[in-house]
């Protein structure tokens, strides 16, 4: 099973368990991550996300992730190195640490 298939299995399980927010971003290029975050910001009704500036909307989405108590899963598919995501790597909520097993390189069983 490839990494994308494994991520898809984890995403299906998270969806079935009722995760509040699930974002799948093609991360082959940072601009694709920005576009996915901007779309997620619009769909989630993030204040200030008006669809006119993808970078601003994507940044607003990341800011929202860092302060919300909603459960979420962000999949950066086809990311070869964390550094490639640059400033678009999701941050854990303020005052909390990233959940055990989150991040690149960890492959939980589906």
Secondary structure, 3 states (H helix, E strand, C coil): CCHHHHHHHHHHHHHHCCCCEEEEEECCCHHHHHHHHHHHHHHHCCCCCCCCCHHHHHHHHHHHHHHCCCCEEEEEECCCCHHHHHHHCCCCCCCCCCCCCCCCCCCCCC
